Amino acid sequence: MAHTALTPVFVGLRTGLHVLFLALTALVAARALLSPTPASGAVIVLCVVLAATYLAGAFLARRGRTASKAPAVAWLALLTLEWMALLWLIPEAAYLVFPLFFLFLHLLGRTWGPLAILASTVVAICALGLHGGWTVGGVVGPLVGAGVALLIGLGYQAIAREAVEREALMSELLRTRGQLAATEHESGVLAERARLAREIHDTLAQGLSSIQLLLYAAERADPDRPGIEHIRLARETAASNLADARRFIQELTPPVLDDQGLGGALRRLAETQWSTQGLDVRVRVSDTAALPMHLQTALLRIAQGAVANVLQHANASTATITLEVQGDALSFTVEDDGDGFDPSAVPSDQAGRSDSFGLRATRERVQQLGGTLDLRSAPGRGTTLVVTLSPVVAS
């Protein structure tokens, strides 16, 4: 059993069941010794065999489980037959039916387990009636024990299922937290790189460019004046430093966005990658120079993830990427003509699957930007993913 927060509880319950079974077996053997009958010897031998069978099954279950339940069911059938033989000899063996109830539920499941409990209850009642006569206690006792065992067993199974589901949810949350941390780190790095590039461009690079122009003007105004070689050296130094600053800006800017911005990057991907996989991607993105670099990078990643889903699942022939900016509102759309699907029919317990992580990562990225994500799809009508930002947040 996988370790969970409830593992000590399950171990305690199973240990209690083992102790109860062995204690009741010892009680039956002691009853045979204290009140001797012609069958006492057979009762004691059967008690020893029954205890040995039970311990052997518990030991094998602890060593490991196989994919088949056949060995466990065979062991339970043997245990039940030994109990019935013991019950034929001594009425106190009816007490052993209570721990057997839990074994029936655990090994036979929610359908056959209750039926086995009902059958064993009838056997216990009939045995008590044949040994000591029919009494109210002999009928009510086994029935009450069966009801209590059934409630406890079903409650145990419900707790076990909840523990497994909670463990799976915790594992998924831990994975999601790690992925989200990595995404936030990547976004932070890109935003900082873009900020440094803008700062260098707006301050250092512009200043060096102005110095170079002023020195060049001074050099041309009086090329024969004394000290002109110092002015020329200063101009050349400023020009060299300006080239270094521009190289720094180019290195800090994300490579796919360094020349033509988001539109150019998407068109290159459409021509060099997506078209080779059989998808015609039409890019309707105008000038994005006014958009902050971290926003362009985020939209590029969103488009890459959306087109990857189209290629993998949609069986589409064409897709369209559209960017519209009106005032301080931005709308980014990725639309395909593929098979489509019903978003409401997707089971929630598949949120952790790898083929749905792209959409989940896109939703988290949009939330980080302060926008909204709208997914529109229907079977046979394609899929449209719409990202809306209002207002557009500058870096």
C-alpha positions in Angstrom: 0.0 0.0 0.0 1.4 3.4 -0.9 2.3 5.5 2.1 -0.3 8.3 2.9 -1.2 10.3 5.9 -3.9 7.6 6.7 -1.4 4.7 6.4 -1.0 4.3 10.2 -4.9 4.1 10.5 -5.0 1.3 7.9 -2.2 -0.5 9.5 -3.9 -0.3 12.9 -7.2 -1.6 11.5 -5.5 -4.6 9.9 -3.5 -5.3 13.0 -6.7 -5.2 15.0 -8.3 -7.6 12.6 -5.4 -10.1 12.9 -5.5 -9.9 16.7 -9.3 -10.4 16.8 -9.2 -13.4 14.5 -6.4 -15.2 16.5 -8.0 -14.2 19.9 -11.4 -15.7 18.9 -9.7 -18.8 17.6 -7.8 -19.2 20.9 -11.2 -18.6 22.7 -12.8 -21.5 20.8 -9.8 -23.8 21.6 -9.9 -22.8 25.3 -13.6 -23.5 25.4 -12.9 -27.0 24.0 -10.3 -27.6 26.7 -12.3 -26.3 29.6 -15.5 -28.1 28.6 -14.3 -31.4 27.2 -16.4 -33.3 24.8 -15.8 -36.2 22.4 -15.1 -33.6 19.7 -12.6 -31.5 21.8 -9.5 -33.0 20.2 -10.8 -32.4 16.7 -11.8 -28.9 17.7 -8.3 -28.1 19.0 -6.7 -29.5 15.8 -9.0 -27.5 13.6 -8.3 -24.3 15.6 -4.5 -24.8 15.0 -5.0 -25.5 11.3 -7.3 -22.5 11.0 -4.8 -20.2 12.7 -2.0 -21.5 10.6 -4.0 -21.0 7.4 -4.9 -17.4 8.4 -1.3 -16.5 9.4 0.1 -18.0 6.1 -2.3 -15.9 4.1 -1.5 -12.8 6.1 2.2 -13.4 5.6 1.9 -13.9 1.8 -0.2 -10.8 1.5 2.4 -8.8 3.4 5.2 -10.0 1.1 3.5 -8.8 -2.0 0.5 -8.8 -4.1 0.0 -10.3 -7.6 -2.2 -8.9 -10.3 -4.6 -11.8 -10.0 -6.9 -12.2 -7.0 -7.3 -15.9 -7.6 -4.8 -17.0 -4.9 -6.4 -14.7 -2.3 -9.9 -16.0 -3.2 -8.7 -19.6 -2.9 -7.2 -18.8 0.5 -10.4 -17.2 1.7 -12.5 -20.3 0.4 -10.2 -22.6 2.3 -10.4 -20.5 5.5 -14.2 -20.5 5.2 -14.4 -24.3 4.8 -12.2 -24.8 7.8 -14.5 -22.4 9.8 -17.6 -24.2 8.7 -16.1 -27.5 9.8 -15.2 -26.0 13.2 -18.7 -24.5 13.5 -20.1 -28.0 12.9 -18.2 -29.3 16.0 -18.6 -26.4 18.4 -21.1 -23.5 18.5 -18.5 -20.9 19.8 -16.9 -21.0 16.4 -19.8 -18.7 15.3 -17.8 -15.8 16.8 -15.2 -16.2 14.1 -17.7 -15.1 11.5 -17.2 -11.5 12.5 -13.6 -11.1 11.3 -14.5 -13.2 8.3 -17.0 -10.5 7.3 -14.2 -8.0 6.8 -12.2 -10.5 4.7 -15.2 -11.1 2.5 -15.6 -7.4 1.8 -11.9 -6.8 1.3 -11.3 -9.7 -1.1 -14.6 -10.1 -2.9 -15.5 -6.5 -3.5 -18.7 -4.5 -3.2 -20.9 -7.0 -5.1 -19.8 -10.5 -4.0 -18.6 -9.4 -0.5 -22.1 -8.5 0.9 -23.5 -11.7 -0.6 -20.8 -13.8 1.1 -21.6 -11.9 4.4 -25.3 -12.8 4.0 -24.6 -16.4 3.3 -22.1 -16.8 6.2 -24.6 -15.1 8.5 -27.3 -17.6 7.6 -24.8 -20.5 8.2 -23.9 -19.1 11.6 -27.6 -18.7 12.6 -28.4 -22.2 11.5 -25.4 -23.7 13.3 -26.4 -21.9 16.6 -29.9 -23.1 16.2 -28.9 -26.7 15.6 -26.4 -26.7 18.5 -28.4 -25.0 21.2 -31.9 -24.4 19.9 -33.4 -21.5 18.2 -33.3 -18.3 20.3 -33.7 -14.6 19.7 -30.0 -14.0 20.6 -28.9 -16.7 18.2 -30.6 -14.9 15.4 -30.2 -11.3 16.2 -26.5 -11.6 17.3 -25.2 -12.7 13.9 -27.4 -10.2 12.1 -26.2 -7.3 14.1 -22.6 -8.4 13.7 -23.1 -8.6 9.9 -24.6 -5.1 9.8 -21.9 -3.6 11.9 -19.2 -5.3 9.9 -20.8 -4.2 6.6 -20.9 -0.6 7.7 -17.3 -0.6 9.0 -16.0 -2.4 5.9 -17.7 0.0 3.5 -16.5 2.9 5.5 -13.0 1.6 5.4 -13.1 1.2 1.7 -14.5 4.7 1.3 -11.6 6.1 3.4 -9.1 4.1 1.4 -10.4 5.5 -1.9 -10.4 9.0 -0.6 -6.8 8.6 0.7 -5.7 7.4 -2.8 -7.5 10.3 -4.5 -6.1 12.8 -2.0 -2.6 11.4 -2.6 -3.0 11.7 -6.4 -4.3 15.3 -6.0 -1.4 16.2 -3.7 1.1 14.8 -6.3 -0.6 16.8 -9.0 -0.5 20.0 -7.0 3.2 19.5 -6.3 3.9 18.9 -10.0 1.8 21.9 -10.9 3.5 24.1 -8.4 6.9 23.1 -9.8 5.8 23.8 -13.3 4.2 27.1 -12.3 7.4 28.1 -10.5 9.5 27.3 -13.6 7.0 29.3 -15.8 7.1 32.3 -13.5 10.9 32.1 -13.4 11.1 32.0 -17.2 8.7 34.9 -17.4 10.6 36.9 -14.9 13.9 36.3 -16.7 12.4 37.4 -20.0 10.9 40.4 -18.5 14.1 41.5 -16.8 16.1 40.9 -20.0 13.6 43.0 -21.9 13.7 45.7 -19.2 17.5 45.9 -19.3 17.5 46.0 -23.1 15.1 49.0 -23.1 17.1 50.7 -20.4 20.4 50.3 -22.3 18.7 51.4 -25.5 17.0 54.5 -24.0 19.9 55.7 -21.9 23.4 54.4 -22.7 22.9 53.7 -26.4 21.1 57.0 -27.0 23.7 59.0 -25.1 26.6 57.4 -27.0 24.8 58.0 -30.3 24.4 61.7 -29.4 28.0 62.0 -28.3 29.2 60.4 -31.6 27.1 62.8 -33.6 28.3 65.9 -31.7 32.0 64.8 -32.1 31.4 64.1 -35.7 29.9 67.6 -36.2 32.9 69.1 -34.3 35.3 67.2 -36.5 33.7 68.3 -39.7 33.4 72.0 -38.6 37.2 72.5 -38.3 39.1 69.5 -39.5 42.5 71.4 -39.2 42.1 72.7 -35.7 44.7 71.7 -33.1 43.7 68.6 -31.1 41.4 67.3 -33.8 42.9 63.9 -33.5 41.6 63.7 -29.9 38.1 64.5 -31.1 38.4 61.9 -33.7 39.6 59.3 -31.1 36.7 60.2 -28.8 34.2 59.8 -31.7 35.7 56.4 -32.6 35.6 55.4 -29.0 31.9 56.5 -28.7 31.1 54.6 -32.0 32.8 51.4 -30.6 30.9 51.7 -27.3 27.6 52.3 -29.2 28.2 49.1 -31.2 28.9 47.2 -28.0 25.7 48.6 -26.4 23.6 47.5 -29.4 25.1 44.1 -29.3 24.1 43.8 -25.6 20.6 44.9 -26.5 20.4 42.2 -29.2 21.7 39.5 -26.9 19.2 40.5 -24.2 16.2 40.5 -26.6 14.6 37.0 -27.1 16.2 35.7 -30.3 12.9 34.9 -32.1 11.7 38.5 -31.5 14.8 40.4 -32.2 14.1 41.7 -35.8 10.5 41.8 -36.8 8.7 41.3 -33.4 5.9 38.9 -32.7 4.4 39.0 -36.2 7.8 38.1 -37.8 8.4 35.3 -35.3 5.0 33.8 -36.0 5.4 34.0 -39.7 8.9 32.3 -39.5 7.4 29.5 -37.4 4.5 29.1 -39.9 6.9 28.8 -42.9 9.6 26.7 -41.3 8.0 24.5 -38.8 4.2 24.3 -38.9 3.9 24.1 -42.7 6.2 21.1 -42.8 3.8 19.2 -40.5 0.8 19.8 -42.9 -0.8 22.8 -41.2 -1.3 26.1 -43.1 -1.0 28.8 -40.5 -2.2 32.3 -41.5 -0.7 35.1 -39.4 -2.7 38.3 -39.1 -0.5 40.3 -36.8 0.3 44.0 -37.5 3.1 46.1 -36.0 3.7 45.1 -32.4 6.5 47.5 -31.7 4.4 49.4 -29.1 3.8 46.2 -27.1 6.3 45.4 -24.3 8.7 42.7 -25.0 7.6 40.4 -22.2 4.0 40.6 -23.5 5.1 39.7 -27.1 7.1 36.8 -25.7 4.1 35.5 -23.7 1.8 35.8 -26.7 4.4 33.9 -28.8 4.5 31.1 -26.2 0.7 31.0 -26.1 0.5 30.7 -29.9 3.2 27.9 -29.9 1.2 25.9 -27.3 -2.1 26.4 -29.1 -0.7 25.3 -32.5 1.0 22.3 -30.9 -2.4 21.2 -29.6 -3.9 21.7 -33.1 -1.2 19.6 -34.7 -1.6 16.9 -32.1 -5.4 16.6 -31.7 -7.4 18.7 -34.1 -6.7 17.0 -37.5 -6.9 20.6 -38.9 -5.7 21.8 -42.3 -5.6 25.5 -41.6 -5.2 27.7 -38.5 -5.4 31.5 -38.2 -3.5 33.6 -35.6 -5.0 37.1 -35.2 -3.8 40.0 -33.0 -6.0 43.1 -32.6 -5.1 46.1 -30.5 -7.7 48.8 -30.0 -6.7 51.5 -27.6 -5.6 49.8 -24.4 -7.4 46.5 -25.2 -5.8 43.5 -26.9 -7.4 40.4 -28.4 -5.2 37.5 -29.4 -7.0 34.6 -31.2 -5.9 31.2 -32.5 -8.5 29.5 -34.6 -8.5 26.2 -36.5 -10.9 24.2 -38.7 -10.3 20.9 -37.0 -12.5 18.3 -35.4 -13.3 20.3 -32.3 -14.6 18.9 -29.0 -17.0 19.5 -26.2 -15.1 21.3 -23.4 -17.8 20.4 -20.9 -17.4 16.7 -21.6 -13.7 16.6 -20.6 -13.4 14.7 -17.3 -11.9 16.8 -14.5 -9.8 14.0 -13.3 -7.7 14.2 -16.5 -6.4 17.6 -15.7 -3.0 16.2 -14.8 -2.5 14.4 -18.1 0.4 15.6 -20.3 -1.9 16.4 -23.3 -3.9 18.9 -21.2 -1.0 20.6 -19.5 -0.5 23.0 -22.5 -3.9 24.5 -22.1 -3.5 24.7 -18.3 -0.1 26.4 -18.7 -1.7 28.8 -21.2 -4.4 29.6 -18.8 -1.9 30.3 -16.0 0.2 32.5 -18.3 -2.8 34.5 -19.2 -3.7 34.9 -15.6 -0.2 36.2 -14.8 -0.7 38.8 -17.5 -4.0 39.8 -15.9 -6.2 38.8 -18.8 -8.9 36.2 -19.6 -8.9 33.1 -21.7 -12.0 31.9 -23.6 -12.0 28.5 -25.2 -14.8 28.0 -27.8 -15.2 24.6 -29.4 -17.8 22.1 -30.6 -17.6 18.7 -32.3 -17.0 19.2 -36.0 -16.8 23.0 -35.8 -13.1 23.6 -34.9 -11.7 25.3 -31.9 -11.1 29.0 -31.1 -8.8 30.2 -28.3 -9.2 33.9 -27.4 -6.9 35.8 -25.1 -8.2 39.2 -24.0 -6.1 41.8 -22.1 -7.7 45.1 -21.0 -5.9 47.2 -20.3 -2.6 46.1 -21.9 -0.1 46.2 -19.1 3.3 47.7 -20.0 6.4 46.3 -18.4 
